[in-house]
Amino acid sequence: MVIETERLYLRPFEERDAEDVFEYLNEPAVNCFADMKLHSLEEAKEEVLKRTSETEYYFAIVIKESGKVIGEIDAYPEPADEHGADSVLDTFSPCWMLNKEYQGKGYAFEAAHAFFDYLFKDKGARRIYAYTEDNNKASQHLCDKLGMRQEGLFKEFISFVKNPDGTPRYENTYQYAILKKEWQ
């Protein structure tokens, strides 16, 4: 599956993407990706190999003109009601990451807009929600630009990194969401 936009392809990962993936996962820009940090090209090659099997919900963000992988976007179907035995898998929580060298050029919006369209139209999404740290203004702006509404702020919600003394550093996290009927 390949999703095409004006300047980008969203496509499954390929083994040849390892160097580009290492470039943006060597120093993840946002704490929520801290556990994805790669320390070597060999680690990147292993990580890309894992990703090559996922072709439906996990995509490399690729610049058409150059073929360079500048980031990734993914989301998997979740039940709307975790406790319901017959829950429909129609809720998605996307995760996006972009190489810092390519931020501020509209690529994240272009990729996320196409991905949301794909989830709503092709994958039966009813609701898409996203979390973003309270200090990640770029991601908040992207959510706003995508038409998502802010649904709440979770104080000291989660910890991805530690303070200098080794204790968890908890982050305040916003939740944004949009429904299919709001997207159309």
QUISULWO-V822610 format. One record per backbone hydrogen bond with DSSP energy under -1.0 kcal/mol. NH is the residue of the N-H (numbers start at 1). CO is the residue of the C=O. If there is no record, write none. Layout:
# QUISULWO-V822610
nh=NH co=CO
nh=NH co=CO
This chain:
# QUISULWO-V822610
nh=3 co=10
nh=5 co=8
nh=9 co=62
nh=10 co=3
nh=11 co=60
nh=17 co=14
nh=18 co=15
nh=21 co=17
nh=22 co=18
nh=23 co=19
nh=24 co=20
nh=25 co=21
nh=26 co=22
nh=33 co=30
nh=34 co=31
nh=36 co=33
nh=37 co=34
nh=38 co=25
nh=44 co=40
nh=45 co=41
nh=46 co=42
nh=47 co=43
nh=48 co=44
nh=49 co=45
nh=50 co=46
nh=51 co=47
nh=52 co=48
nh=54 co=51
nh=59 co=73
nh=60 co=11
nh=61 co=71
nh=62 co=9
nh=63 co=68
nh=64 co=7
nh=67 co=63
nh=70 co=61
nh=72 co=97
nh=73 co=59
nh=74 co=95
nh=75 co=57
nh=78 co=91
nh=80 co=88
nh=84 co=81
nh=87 co=84
nh=90 co=88
nh=91 co=78
nh=92 co=127
nh=95 co=74
nh=97 co=72
nh=99 co=70
nh=102 co=99
nh=110 co=106
nh=111 co=107
nh=112 co=108
nh=113 co=109
nh=114 co=110
nh=115 co=111
nh=116 co=112
nh=117 co=113
nh=118 co=114
nh=119 co=115
nh=120 co=116
nh=121 co=117
nh=122 co=118
nh=123 co=118
nh=125 co=119
nh=126 co=90
nh=127 co=90
nh=128 co=178
nh=129 co=92
nh=130 co=176
nh=132 co=174
nh=134 co=172
nh=136 co=133
nh=137 co=135
nh=140 co=136
nh=141 co=137
nh=142 co=138
nh=143 co=139
nh=144 co=140
nh=145 co=141
nh=146 co=142
nh=147 co=144
nh=148 co=143
nh=149 co=177
nh=151 co=175
nh=152 co=175
nh=154 co=173
nh=157 co=171
nh=158 co=171
nh=163 co=167
nh=166 co=163
nh=169 co=161
nh=171 co=158
nh=173 co=154
nh=174 co=132
nh=175 co=152
nh=176 co=130
nh=177 co=149
nh=178 co=128
nh=180 co=126
nh=183 co=179
nh=184 co=180
